[in-house]
């Protein structure tokens, strides 16, 4: 039977729970036995790494045989500890109902004997003020040094080595992933790609059944053609951004993009079959396959988008209910977010009635362990300036050591929005953050240069007929030169001349450089179309061939704008640490920039690219660029 005993002592309200022969004093500042031993084990590992010692204070109450007396003394001991401990110290049950343990951290280089004598005297005197001397003496105190070598040990009264009822493996168990494999997998692109491959294969089988009237082993007959078709269809889906979870959450655009994707893949497949006839399908068979693939993908993606919102998300707390907390909430509530916000944690009582977007403050940092345990919280987001006081930091650390994922604002933006918000970046973060390492890797830079050289040469040859046709159209449409040069700022802030096909009227900038506007009156009739499909950028392949630009990188800006942007936007110069590109992450993720604010947003995507740049990332950006160009997105 369970009985509750409430004792009111000013600011603290303690509850003693009795269950059979076990006693557990449960209060905001006293941890449970298993939890305390997890922290103790991790504290030992920390001292092994850092060399900075800590002390373990053990208070043995087994000398109190009477249940009522033990309960009363346990409550008094808890109050004493609350009054003498610092915010960074940790106290909890070392042995449930009989021994209280205290991890005394940050003892520094002080004399250990002097420190323990001081703690012992303070605890004993305070406890004797609350209890009589004979009763207080029954509480046996002992100390143990937590250090690299367990060479020092001091006993306050007597010391018996106490073995924790705890297996250190549980620390590793609670850090082993917080989501089941299936719930994680279905929310990511590999799951969509796997189902797409199955459906494309099904379309091939059914098309043979319809076309020939009986099932055949098409893998033996047309294995190479089948493999090519699957690769081109999946690549086409990727080109049109259909493996982006953010796009999956927008069902209205799915049918439109799948239609483009299937048509694009059909065209590529026909070209490949024409170039290699030995692998081709018949034209009728190819058309049936394309129709079936379109129907199956439309049905499957529509179904997936309709149930996407019902997928289980990570229960999450936001630590801090200020401006940062509200920004975090907007990110976490995005349709493609994998996080489910359960509420805010904040110590400001005036914010307890705050309900930004219907989400309320559900507790203080003192109760964070209880809230995490009761709510099954799997992640917490740090949305506080300087991450709060040392007490708050200790509470957050305890949550992390128990297996809860702790995410700062920059990491949250990087995961959910794939950008790095400039307003949250500090010099120290840039100095020690993961990533940015490929800037100094010369072999990667050389591979990137070889790729740029080969790719630009091939594209220059392939695009030559289009360049000639476009040049003729520009000449017939408006007076002036066909090509023009414009000064841009490249790697290391070096200036170079970029080449473009003229899309505006001659002398459009006689009165100075201006941002291009939507429906800009300076754009010619031919210029409107070549800007829409980025044909005016083709001459920049020559800049890539010369090494002034790369295929992928931040877009080079004009020096007139660079000076203005560098004065107004922090870390704008970081984009000049790498070679600028014809296309980039910002060009895919953000529409055409025509203001300082737009440049700030594009810089956030550019910084994400600089931090995560790789040859594979470049390849992904190039594929996505095809879809952006074909759909005319972001052109101006």
Buried (B, 14 or more C-beta within 10 A) or exposed (E): EEEEEEBEEEEBEBEBBBEEEEBBBEBBBBBBBBBBBBBBBBBBEBBEEEEBBBBBBBBBBBBBEEEEBBBBBBBBBBBBBBEBBEEBBBBBBBBBBBBBBBBBBEBEEEEBEEBBBEBBEEBBEBBBEBBEEEBBBBBBBBBBBBBBEEEBEBBBBEBEEBEBEBEBEBBEEBBEEBBEEEEBEBBEBEBBBEBBBEBBBEBBBBBBBBBEEEEBEBEEEBEEBBEBBBBBBBBBBBBBBBBBBBBBBEBEBBBEBBBBBBBBBBEBBBEBBEEEEEBBBEEEBBBBBBBBBBBBBBEBBEEBBEEBEEEBBBBBBBBBBBEBBBBBBEBBBBEBBBBBBBBBBBBEEEBBEBEBEEBBBBBBBBBBBEBBBEBEBBBBBBBBEEBBBEBBBBBBBBBBBBBBBBBBBBBBBBEBBBBBBBEBBEEEEBEEBEBBEBBEEEEBBEEBBEBBBEBBEEBBEEBEEEBEEBBEBBBEBBEBEBEBEEEBBBBEEEEBEBBBBBBBBEEBEEEEEEBBEEEBEBBBEBBBBBBBBBBBBBBBBBBBBEBBBBBBBBBBBBBBBBEBBBEEBBBBEBBBBBBBBBBBBBBBBBBBBBEBEBBBBBBBBBBBBBBBBBEEBBEBBBBBBBBBBBBEBBBB
